[in-house]
Amino acid sequence: MRAVSARTKWRTPLWRTQVLCLLLVLTGLTVPPAAAQDQKRQDSWRIDLTGPEADRGNVARRPDGITVEDSSVRTPSVPGASHAVYTSPGRSLGRQLTAFTVRTEAEVPTGTRVRTEIRGSNHPGTWTQWRAADGAGAVRLPQAVSLLQIRLTLSGVPGGSSPTVRGVTVAAAAEQPAPQQVPENGMSAAASGPTYRLFATREGLTGGTTANGHVIQSRDHFVALPSRRMLATNGGHEYQVRLCYQGRCETAPVWDVGPWNTRDDYWNPPAQREMWRDLPQGTPEAQAAYLNGYNGGLDEFGRRAANPAGIDVADGTFWDGLGMTDNDWVDVTFMPDGGGEGSTTVTAWTDANVRSCAARSCGIVSSVKANESYPAHCWVVGESVTDEGITNDKWIRLPLNAGGVGYVSGIYLKGDETGGVSTRCS
């Protein structure tokens, strides 16, 4: 049992502080400074930039903050700059909030940049899309959330100076507006979004680095979308799309930004798009530029669009998953729901194998990593597995990046015996 320090044991509970403040106001007395400070602290949070659970791509820790570790690392979505990305652990807010102000303390030398974004969750395994803070540090999410996460993208001069972030403070906005009435497509990993016909190009670039810090492998399985709003963490599946081409389909995570644009979240309603709000929902800017001469036929960087691509596809998804041999039009569903079987997200507490059936004698087809989350379809009863004195015969069906499904024992997942998956496989 963890020892309780005297300081922890005798800390005044929050409800007592609130009652004390109310009585003092009613009697005309002033609020003691310590009590007022306790209340103030509930509206402001300092983000831990050193947490071991953080996702760090090319980020170095320094005594004065975090910065770019290797200034030679670059990503196509930030042309002409070195690149690093840091995603903080989730921070529980203790209540439901919609609007925030974000203050990033950083040294930003000439030619470098720091981009701060936040996302939130009000249900395990689901996240809003990422939203960037405006010039005043204000961010409004499309729904009230109780869990918050920060992402910092650091852009430096290749072989030269880099920004250093000393700290990030998030505060609840003084006014909390109601959540947006129009649902944000693709907001939740558990909600199936719309399907669009898009021109897909093969990404390639084996050995390169994606916008989330992933080093591209031979015949890799992921996609790139032209906005950071649906960019998943390195190895994460919290944002994904389902692509179908000539009878073959694959569900793939979003691990990169592109092609052409970087602020073109065309899957959102026009009023919620980051740019190009006069285009119909589901129409990528590059498609409109190439086919209709929109924006003079140019992308956001002033380059002439050489094709109408709205999605880039990694080699493994392109060749193996879809059987494509050349760039072509594909049907893309945003945040698919797993084919109608019900979908949620599970989180592993330790590394474990994913097998072709619900037994340890079946072949290994994939794996899950400790503290990482994965989309899940449903659960079945299979071989009983015992670990640390607990026995569990529930196995959870997971979609595989390369297509098909696999099974992982619920003994290796956080939560109840099914990892929080309520649907039994039919």
C-alpha positions in Angstrom: 0.0 0.0 0.0 1.3 3.5 -0.9 2.2 5.5 2.1 0.1 8.8 2.6 2.2 11.8 3.5 1.0 14.2 6.2 0.6 16.8 3.6 -1.6 14.6 1.4 -3.6 13.3 4.3 -4.6 16.7 5.6 -5.2 18.6 2.4 -8.5 20.4 2.5 -11.1 18.7 0.1 -12.3 20.9 -2.7 -15.9 20.9 -1.6 -15.0 22.2 1.8 -13.0 25.1 0.2 -16.1 25.9 -1.9 -18.4 25.9 1.1 -16.0 28.1 3.0 -15.9 30.6 0.2 -19.7 30.7 -0.1 -20.1 31.3 3.7 -17.5 34.1 3.6 -19.3 35.8 0.7 -22.7 35.6 2.4 -21.2 37.1 5.6 -19.4 39.9 3.8 -15.9 38.6 4.6 -13.1 38.3 2.1 -11.9 34.9 0.7 -8.6 33.8 2.2 -5.8 34.0 -0.4 -5.0 30.3 -0.1 -8.6 29.3 -0.8 -8.9 31.7 -3.7 -5.7 30.3 -5.2 -7.1 26.7 -4.9 -10.1 27.8 -6.9 -7.9 29.5 -9.5 -5.8 26.5 -10.0 -8.8 24.5 -11.1 -9.0 26.6 -14.2 -5.4 26.4 -15.4 -3.1 23.4 -16.1 0.6 23.3 -16.7 1.4 20.6 -19.3 4.1 18.1 -18.3 6.7 18.1 -21.2 8.8 15.4 -19.5 6.2 12.7 -19.0 7.3 9.2 -20.0 4.0 8.5 -21.7 4.5 11.3 -24.2 4.9 10.6 -27.9 8.2 12.2 -29.0 9.4 12.2 -32.6 12.9 13.7 -33.0 12.5 15.7 -29.8 15.4 16.3 -27.4 15.0 17.2 -23.7 17.2 20.1 -22.5 17.4 21.7 -19.1 15.5 24.7 -20.5 12.8 22.7 -22.4 12.3 20.5 -25.5 13.8 21.2 -28.9 14.6 19.5 -32.2 17.1 16.6 -31.6 18.4 16.0 -35.2 18.2 19.1 -37.4 18.7 17.1 -40.5 15.3 15.2 -40.1 12.7 16.6 -42.5 9.2 15.8 -43.6 7.6 16.7 -46.9 4.6 18.5 -45.2 7.0 21.2 -43.8 9.2 22.0 -46.8 12.6 23.4 -46.2 12.6 22.9 -42.4 13.8 20.4 -39.9 11.0 18.7 -38.0 10.0 17.4 -34.6 6.7 16.6 -33.0 5.7 16.2 -29.4 2.3 14.9 -28.1 1.7 15.2 -24.4 0.0 12.5 -22.2 -3.8 13.1 -21.8 -4.7 15.6 -19.0 -7.9 15.0 -17.0 -9.8 18.3 -16.6 -12.2 17.1 -13.8 -15.2 18.6 -15.7 -16.6 19.2 -19.2 -15.1 22.1 -21.1 -15.4 23.4 -24.6 -13.2 26.6 -24.9 -9.6 27.1 -23.8 -6.7 29.5 -24.1 -3.2 28.2 -24.6 0.1 29.9 -23.8 3.3 28.5 -25.2 6.5 29.7 -23.7 9.2 29.3 -26.3 12.3 30.7 -27.8 11.7 30.9 -31.6 14.8 32.0 -33.5 14.4 33.6 -36.9 13.4 31.0 -39.5 11.9 28.6 -37.0 8.4 28.0 -35.8 6.3 26.3 -33.1 2.8 25.1 -33.8 0.5 24.3 -30.8 -2.6 22.2 -31.2 -5.1 20.6 -28.8 -7.7 17.9 -29.0 -10.1 16.5 -26.4 -12.1 13.5 -25.4 -15.2 12.8 -23.5 -15.3 9.1 -24.0 -12.4 6.5 -23.8 -11.0 5.9 -27.3 -12.6 8.9 -29.0 -11.0 12.2 -29.8 -12.0 15.4 -31.5 -9.9 16.5 -34.4 -6.9 18.6 -33.6 -7.4 22.4 -33.5 -4.7 25.0 -33.6 -4.6 27.9 -31.3 -5.3 31.3 -33.0 -3.1 34.4 -32.6 -4.5 35.1 -29.2 -4.1 31.4 -28.0 -7.8 30.7 -28.1 -9.1 27.3 -29.1 -12.7 26.1 -29.3 -13.4 22.4 -29.6 -16.6 21.1 -31.3 -17.8 19.3 -28.2 -17.3 19.5 -24.5 -14.4 17.3 -23.3 -13.0 16.1 -20.0 -9.6 14.9 -21.3 -7.1 17.2 -23.1 -4.0 16.6 -25.1 -1.4 19.0 -26.5 0.6 18.6 -29.7 3.7 20.7 -30.5 5.2 20.7 -33.9 8.7 22.3 -34.0 10.2 23.5 -37.3 13.8 24.5 -37.4 16.5 25.4 -39.9 18.2 22.3 -41.3 21.7 22.2 -39.9 21.0 25.4 -38.0 18.9 26.9 -35.2 15.8 25.3 -33.7 13.0 26.5 -31.4 12.9 25.6 -27.7 9.6 25.1 -25.8 10.0 25.8 -22.1 6.4 25.2 -21.1 2.7 25.1 -22.1 -0.2 26.4 -20.0 -3.8 25.7 -20.8 -6.6 27.6 -19.1 -10.4 27.2 -19.3 -11.9 30.2 -21.2 -13.9 32.6 -19.1 -16.9 31.9 -21.3 -17.8 28.3 -22.2 -19.9 28.4 -25.4 -22.2 25.6 -26.3 -20.7 22.8 -28.5 -21.2 23.3 -32.2 -24.5 22.2 -33.5 -23.1 20.7 -36.7 -21.3 17.4 -36.0 -17.7 17.3 -36.9 -17.3 14.5 -39.4 -14.6 12.1 -38.4 -14.5 13.5 -34.9 -14.9 10.1 -33.2 -13.1 6.9 -33.7 -16.4 5.2 -33.0 -18.5 7.1 -35.5 -18.6 6.2 -39.2 -18.2 9.3 -41.4 -19.0 10.1 -45.0 -17.6 8.4 -48.1 -16.0 10.4 -51.0 -14.5 9.4 -54.3 -11.0 10.7 -54.3 -8.0 10.6 -56.6 -5.3 8.6 -54.7 -1.5 8.8 -55.3 1.2 6.5 -54.1 3.4 8.1 -51.4 6.5 6.0 -51.5 9.4 7.8 -49.8 10.7 4.7 -48.0 13.1 5.8 -45.2 11.6 9.2 -45.0 9.8 10.7 -42.0 6.1 11.4 -41.8 4.5 14.4 -40.1 3.8 12.3 -37.0 7.4 11.1 -36.7 7.0 7.7 -38.2 9.9 6.4 -40.3 8.4 5.0 -43.5 9.1 1.2 -44.0 9.0 -0.8 -47.2 5.4 -1.7 -48.1 4.1 0.3 -45.2 0.4 0.7 -44.4 -1.0 4.2 -43.8 -2.3 7.2 -45.6 -1.7 10.9 -45.7 -4.5 13.6 -45.7 -3.9 17.3 -46.5 -4.5 18.6 -43.0 -3.1 18.0 -39.5 -6.5 17.8 -38.0 -6.8 14.0 -38.5 -3.1 13.2 -38.0 -2.8 10.3 -35.6 0.1 9.7 -33.2 3.1 7.7 -34.3 1.8 4.1 -34.4 -1.7 5.2 -33.4 -5.1 4.4 -35.0 -7.2 7.1 -33.5 -7.8 8.6 -37.0 -8.3 6.2 -39.9 -10.0 5.8 -43.3 -11.3 2.9 -45.3 -10.2 2.8 -48.9 -11.9 0.6 -51.5 -10.7 0.0 -55.1 -12.2 -2.5 -57.6 -13.6 -4.8 -55.0 -10.6 -4.7 -52.5 -10.7 -2.6 -49.3 -8.3 -1.7 -46.5 -8.6 0.4 -43.3 -5.5 2.4 -42.7 -4.4 4.9 -40.1 -3.6 8.6 -41.0 0.1 9.0 -40.3 1.2 11.8 -42.7 0.1 15.2 -44.1 -0.4 15.7 -47.9 -0.6 15.6 -50.8 -0.3 19.2 -52.1 -1.9 21.1 -49.1 -1.5 21.0 -45.4 -4.6 22.9 -44.2 -7.3 21.4 -46.4 -9.7 19.4 -44.1 -12.2 18.9 -47.0 -14.1 16.2 -45.1 -15.4 18.8 -42.7 -18.4 21.0 -43.5 -17.4 24.3 -45.2 -18.0 26.4 -42.1 -15.6 24.3 -40.2 -12.8 24.0 -42.8 -9.5 25.5 -42.0 -9.1 26.9 -45.5 -11.1 27.0 -48.8 -14.5 27.4 -47.2 -16.1 28.2 -50.5 -15.6 24.6 -51.7 -18.2 21.9 -51.3 -17.7 19.4 -48.5 -15.7 16.4 -49.8 -13.9 18.3 -52.6 -10.2 18.6 -52.0 -8.6 21.9 -53.0 -6.1 20.2 -55.3 -9.0 18.5 -57.1 -10.8 21.8 -57.7 -7.5 23.5 -58.7 -6.6 20.7 -61.2 -10.0 20.1 -62.8 -11.7 23.5 -62.5 -8.8 26.0 -62.2 -9.8 26.9 -58.6 -7.3 29.3 -57.0 -5.6 29.8 -60.4 -4.8 26.1 -60.5 -2.4 26.4 -57.5 -2.2 24.8 -54.1 -1.6 26.7 -50.8 2.1 27.1 -51.5 1.6 28.5 -55.0 2.6 25.3 -56.7 0.5 24.2 -59.8 -1.5 21.1 -59.0 -0.2 18.4 -61.3 -3.1 16.0 -60.4 -6.4 16.1 -58.4 -5.1 14.0 -55.5 -6.9 14.3 -52.1 -5.1 11.4 -50.4 -1.6 9.8 -50.5 -1.4 6.1 -50.0 1.7 4.2 -48.6 3.1 1.4 -50.7 1.8 -1.5 -48.7 -1.8 -0.2 -48.7 -1.4 0.8 -52.4 0.0 -2.4 -53.8 -0.9 -5.1 -51.3 -4.1 -3.9 -49.7 -5.8 -2.4 -52.7 -4.0 -4.0 -55.6 -3.4 -0.7 -57.3 -0.8 -0.4 -60.0 -1.2 3.3 -60.8 -2.7 6.4 -59.3 -6.5 6.3 -59.6 -9.8 7.2 -58.1 -10.8 5.3 -54.9 -13.8 5.4 -52.5 -12.7 6.7 -49.1 -14.8 6.4 -45.9 -13.7 8.6 -43.0 -13.5 6.9 -39.6 -15.2 3.6 -40.7 -17.1 1.7 -38.1 -15.7 -1.7 -38.8 -18.3 -3.0 -41.3 -21.3 -2.7 -39.0 -20.1 -5.0 -36.3 -19.7 -2.1 -33.9 -16.4 -0.4 -33.2 -14.6 1.0 -30.3 -10.9 1.4 -29.2 -8.9 -0.9 -26.9 -5.7 -0.1 -25.1 -3.0 -2.7 -24.3 -1.3 -2.7 -20.9 1.6 -4.7 -22.2 3.1 -5.9 -25.5 1.1 -8.9 -26.9 0.7 -10.9 -30.1 -2.4 -10.7 -32.3 -3.3 -14.1 -33.8 -5.3 -15.4 -36.7 -7.8 -17.0 -34.3 -8.8 -16.9 -30.6 -6.1 -19.3 -29.4 -2.3 -19.2 -28.8 -1.8 -22.1 -31.2 -2.9 -19.8 -34.1 -0.4 -17.9 -36.2 0.9 -14.5 -35.2 -0.5 -11.9 -37.7 0.3 -8.6 -35.8 1.0 -7.3 -32.3 -0.2 -4.6 -29.9 2.2 -2.4 -27.9 1.9 -1.3 -24.2 -0.2 1.8 -23.6 -1.1 2.2 -27.3 -4.8 2.2 -28.5 -6.3 0.2 -31.4 -9.7 0.0 -33.1 -11.7 -3.1 -32.2 -14.7 -4.8 -33.7 -16.1 -7.2 -31.2 -15.2 -10.1 -28.8 -15.4 -13.9 -28.9 -14.9 -16.7 -26.4 -11.7 -18.6 -27.1 -8.8 -20.2 -25.3 -8.5 -19.4 -21.6 -5.3 -17.4 -20.9 -3.9 -16.9 -17.3 -1.7 -14.0 -16.4 -0.7 -12.8 -12.9 -3.3 -15.1 -11.4 -6.2 -13.9 -13.5 -7.8 -16.1 -16.2 -9.7 -14.8 -19.2 -11.3 -16.6 -22.1 -12.4 -13.5 -24.1 -10.6 -12.5 -27.3 -11.1 -9.2 -29.1 -11.3 -9.0 -32.9 -9.1 -6.2 -34.4 -8.9 -5.0 -38.0 -5.4 -5.4 -39.5 -3.6 -2.7 -41.4 -2.9 -5.2 -44.3 -6.6 -6.2 -44.4 -8.5 -9.0 -42.6 -8.8 -9.4 -38.9 -6.8 -10.7 -35.9 -7.5 -11.6 -32.3 -5.9 -10.6 -29.0 -6.6 -12.0 -25.6 -8.5 -9.6 -23.3 -6.0 -10.5 -20.6 -3.6 -8.1 -22.2 -6.0 -5.1 -22.5 -6.9 -2.4 -20.0 -10.4 -2.3 -18.6 -12.7 -5.2 -18.1 -12.3 -8.8 -19.6 -13.2 -7.6 -23.1 -11.1 -4.4 -22.9 -14.3 -2.3 -22.9 -15.7 -3.9 -26.1 -19.4 -4.4 -25.5 -20.4 -6.2 -28.8 -20.1 -9.9 -29.1 -19.0 -11.1 -32.6 -21.9 -12.7 -34.6 
